[in-house]
């Protein structure tokens, strides 16, 4: 598993974990703007995957992970009011992610490019660790 992209490299994972904390009322700021940013990236990348679709593409996996990690959380927080503090928090959240990636000396663009290449063709790019878990679950069903 050493050629996998670790979960901490994905902003979406950070957003998902924060959303769970928000739903459990452990943190105060509504993550809806963050979720919408993640969904926008997903939709954009979905067009790239669809355009390059082939027999080695992992479209069902990509749709499943994004539905669970983005669409369901969106519906859970969509009716909550957005405040100015939520918008300010969103900026700080993204800046924290960027700073973290700088500290660990990883390139955000390379991480997402590698992952998208993997989704387009499982023989290229690098998978996320969630793919390993997903395949283990799928093999045990």
C-alpha positions in Angstrom: 0.0 0.0 0.0 3.0 2.4 -0.2 2.0 3.7 -3.6 -1.4 4.9 -2.4 -2.3 8.5 -1.8 -3.0 8.8 1.9 -6.4 10.2 2.9 -4.9 13.3 4.5 -3.9 14.5 1.0 -7.6 15.0 -0.1 -9.4 18.1 0.8 -12.7 16.1 0.4 -11.7 13.8 3.3 -11.0 16.8 5.5 -14.5 18.2 4.6 -16.2 14.9 5.2 -14.6 14.6 8.7 -15.5 18.2 9.5 -19.1 17.6 8.3 -19.4 14.6 10.7 -18.1 16.8 13.5 -20.6 19.5 12.5 -23.5 17.0 12.4 -22.5 15.8 15.9 -22.4 19.4 17.0 -18.8 19.2 17.9 -17.9 22.2 15.7 -20.0 25.4 15.0 -19.5 26.3 11.4 -21.7 25.1 8.6 -19.6 23.1 6.0 -22.1 23.6 3.1 -19.8 26.0 1.2 -16.9 23.5 1.5 -19.2 20.7 0.4 -20.3 22.7 -2.6 -16.7 23.4 -3.6 -16.0 19.7 -3.3 -19.0 18.9 -5.5 -18.0 21.5 -8.1 -14.6 19.8 -8.3 -16.3 16.4 -8.6 -18.6 17.6 -11.4 -15.6 19.1 -13.3 -13.5 15.9 -12.9 -16.5 13.8 -13.8 -16.5 15.4 -17.3 -12.9 14.6 -17.6 -13.5 11.0 -16.6 -16.5 10.6 -18.9 -14.6 12.0 -21.8 -11.7 9.5 -21.3 -14.0 6.6 -20.3 -12.6 3.2 -21.2 -12.8 -0.4 -19.9 -10.2 0.3 -17.2 -12.0 3.4 -15.9 -13.4 3.3 -12.3 -16.5 5.4 -12.9 -18.8 3.3 -10.6 -16.3 3.5 -7.8 -15.8 7.3 -8.3 -19.6 7.9 -8.3 -20.1 5.8 -5.2 -17.3 7.4 -3.2 -18.5 10.9 -4.2 -22.1 10.2 -3.5 -21.3 8.9 0.0 -18.7 11.6 0.7 -20.4 14.7 -0.8 -24.0 14.3 -1.9 -25.3 12.7 1.3 -23.5 15.2 3.5 -24.9 18.0 1.3 -28.5 16.9 1.9 -27.8 16.6 5.7 -26.7 20.3 6.0 -28.5 22.0 3.1 -31.3 23.5 5.2 -28.9 24.9 7.8 -28.4 28.7 7.7 -25.1 30.0 6.3 -23.6 32.9 8.2 -20.7 35.3 7.5 -18.7 33.3 10.0 -19.3 30.1 8.0 -17.9 31.9 4.9 -14.8 33.2 6.8 -14.3 29.7 8.3 -14.4 28.2 4.7 -11.5 30.4 3.7 -9.5 29.5 6.8 -10.3 25.8 6.3 -8.9 25.9 2.7 -5.9 27.9 3.8 -5.2 25.4 6.5 -5.3 22.5 4.0 -3.0 24.4 1.6 -0.6 25.1 4.5 -0.7 21.5 5.5 0.2 20.3 2.0 3.1 22.8 2.0 4.3 21.5 5.3 4.3 17.9 4.2 5.8 19.0 0.9 3.2 17.5 -1.3 1.8 19.1 -4.4 -2.0 19.5 -4.4 -2.2 19.5 -8.2 0.0 16.3 -8.5 -2.1 14.5 -5.9 -5.4 15.2 -7.7 -3.9 14.6 -11.2 -2.5 11.2 -10.1 -5.8 10.3 -8.6 -7.8 11.4 -11.6 -5.5 9.4 -13.9 -6.1 6.4 -11.7 -9.9 6.8 -12.0 -9.6 7.1 -15.8 -7.3 4.1 -16.1 -6.7 1.9 -13.0 -3.3 1.0 -14.5 -2.1 4.6 -14.4 -1.8 7.3 -11.7 -2.1 6.4 -8.0 -5.1 5.2 -6.1 -6.3 6.6 -2.8 -6.2 4.3 0.3 -10.0 4.3 0.2 -9.8 2.3 -3.1 -7.9 -0.4 -1.3 -10.6 -0.5 1.4 -13.3 -0.4 -1.2 -11.8 -3.4 -3.1 -11.5 -5.4 0.1 -15.1 -4.8 0.9 -16.2 -5.6 -2.6 -14.1 -8.9 -2.6 -15.8 -10.0 0.7 -19.4 -9.4 -0.6 
